Amino acid sequence: MRTVVYSDASEAVAGIVDGATVLVGGFGMAGMPTTLMDALIDQGASNLTIVSNNAGNGDTGLAALLAAGRVAKVVCSFPRQADSYVFDRLYRSGQVDLEVVPQGNLAERMRAAGAGIGAFFCPTAVGTPLAEGKETRTIDGRQYVLEYPIRGDVALIGAHVADRAGNLLYRKTARNFGPVMATAAALTIVEVSRVVDTGEIDPETVVTPGIFVDRVLDLSDSEKVAP
């Protein structure tokens, strides 16, 4: 499938349906695709399952989507921090469900989805409530928990530069979960600061190959700047 470049955020998020599982990039606000998140609010999809490292910061990005009442469940590794008051309020009032996944497991479960791995054994969470109800196995004298891939219907991520074939470069910490999320979703949508012609990015520096990217939102003419 050819990567399509958009300048209109509403066109970039068109077709996301109610009940979708959406992988949202970002480590806090670093790499958070805020323009795509705002467009998703306007688009109207609801009853969403959100997979992200955090459960929203302040009133923008993922927090704004939560505040709009569009999210049914959050799967994340770090649901609470000083400015996660939107999620905290919704969770305490029973308006949103939560599944906590250790950070490394979260990344590996999405990587497994992208790599076509059916499941894997991991020592993280052994002996904790997070392992309850899961299959365990002792391998070489160490206990492991069976973990399954996390697949997304859609991934919304932020990158720094894309070319017209969808190849991506990231900026420092903003890279975070973007590369694994791009491989783990049926539809990957990326917002970038600028788009260059195919061939202008050195192939040796490409982080996410364009084969994993379906739509690119070019923010070069916008007041907002991608991560």
N, C-alpha and C positions, 0 to 999 in steps of 0.2 A: 504494500500500500504506500502511495506517495505521500510524503509529508506536505501538509497544506499550511501556508503562512497567512495569518489573519492580522488585521489592524484593529478589528472590532472585538472586544472581549465577549460580548453577547453571542456573537457567531462562534467564537472559540469554544464555548461551553454548551452549545446547542445539543439537544438530544440526551442529556443526562436525565435519567428517569427516577421516579420515586422509588425508594427502597434500595438504591444502588449502594454498593460498597466503594467508598472514595478514599484513596490513599492521598494524604496531604503532606507535602514536604515541609521541612522547617525544623530547626532546632531552636525553640523559642521563636523569635521573629526572624532569625537568620535563615534565609532561604524560603520564608513563607510566601506563597504566591498570592499576595493580597488582592491584586487586581482580578485574578481569576475567582477568588473567594467572593468578592463583591459581585461579580457577574453571576456567580452561582446563586447568590441570594436573590438577585433580580430575576433570574431564570425560573425560580420557583420550585425546584425539585425538593422533596421532603422525605421524611422517614429514612434518612440516610444513616448508614454506618460509616463513621469516620475512623480511619487508621492513621495515627500521627504520633510523633514522639511526645508532644505535649497536648494538653486539653484546652489550649487557647490562652492568649495573653491580652490583658486590657480589654479594649472594646473593638479591636480590629481583627481582620483576617478570620481565623477559625472561630475566635470568640464572637465575632459578629454573626457568623452563621449559626452558632449555638443560640445566641440571643434572639435570632429570628425564628427560633422554634423548628428548625429544619432537620435537627439531628436526633435520632432515636437512640444511638449507641456510640460510645467512644471506645476505641481500642488503643491504648497508649501505654508508655512506660513511666510517665511522670505527670500525673493528673493535677497535682497541686503545687502552686508556688504563690508568691505574694500577690501577683496580679491575675490569678486565675479565678477571680470572683464570679464570673459568669457561669463557668462550669460548676463551681462549688455550689452556687445557688440552685442550679437546675438539678444537680445530683442529689442534694439534700432534700429537695422537694419531690423526688421520684420522677422527674420529667425526662431524665436521660439515664441510660444504663452505662455501666463501665466494666471493661475487661482490662485488667492490668497485665502487661507482658514485660518481662525484663528487657532492657534496652537492646542488649546483644541478641536475645532471642527474637525480638521484633524485627531487627534488620535481617537476621538469618532466615526467618520464616518467609520474608518477602523475597530474599535472594533465592531460596529454595523453589518458590513458585516460578520465578523467572528462569531457573535452570532446569525445570522439569523434574525436580526431586519430590518423590511422593511423601516422604516424612524423614525425620532424622532424630537421633538420640542426642541429648544435651544434658550436661550435669547441672546447669543452672536451674534453680528452684527446687532441687531435690530436698525433701524434708520440710517444705514450706506449704502453706495453703495453696500456693499457685500450682502445686503438683497434684492436688487432690483430684481423684477421678481419672488421672492419666496413667497410661501404661508405663511401667518402669522395668528396667533390665540392668543386671550387673554385667559389666564388660571389663575384663582384666582387673577385677577386684574393685571397680568403682561403679557406683549407681548412677543411672542415667534416666531421664524422662523423655518419652516420645513426644515430639512436637510436629505439628502439621503446617504446611505452607499457608501463608496468607495471600490470597489473590484479590485483586481489585477489579471492579468493573471499569473504574476510571482512576487515573493518577493525575493529580494537579500538583505540579512542581515548578520551582523557580530556578532558572539558570542565568548565566551572564551573557553568553553569546551563542547564537545558533547560526548555522548556514542553511541554505534553502533545501538541503537534503535532510535537515533535522539533526545533524551532528551537534553535540552540545559541549560547551565549556562552562565551568562553574567558578565562582569566586570564593576561595578560601573556605571558611566554615559553612557558607551557604550551600556547599555541596552536600553535606550531611546525608539524608536518606534519598535524595533525588535519584541517584544511579540505580539503586535496587528497586525503587518504586516504579521507575520507567519500564523495567523488565517484567514487573509482576502484574501489570494491569492490561486489560483488553484494549483500553483506549488511554493513551498518554497525551496530556495537554500541558504545554510548557510556556511560561511567560519569560521573556528575555529582554535585556536592555537594548540589544540591537541584533539585526540579522545581516549576515554578510553573504556574498555569493559563494556557491559551492566551489570548494577548492582553496578558499582563502584561509581555512583552518588547517594547520599542519596535522595530517592524519595521526602522527605520533603523539599529539596532545589531546586528541578527542577522548572525552571521558564517557559519554553516552553516545553510542553509534545511532545514526538516524533510523536504523531499522526498528528501533524501539519507540520512536516518536511519531505520533500521528498528526498533531496540531501544534503550531507555534504561534503564540501571540507576541507580536513585535511592539514593544513599548517605546521605541526610539522617538516617536513623535508625540509621546504622552508626557504629562507632567510627572507621572509616576515612573520610578526606575526599578527594574527587576533586580533581584538579588545578585 
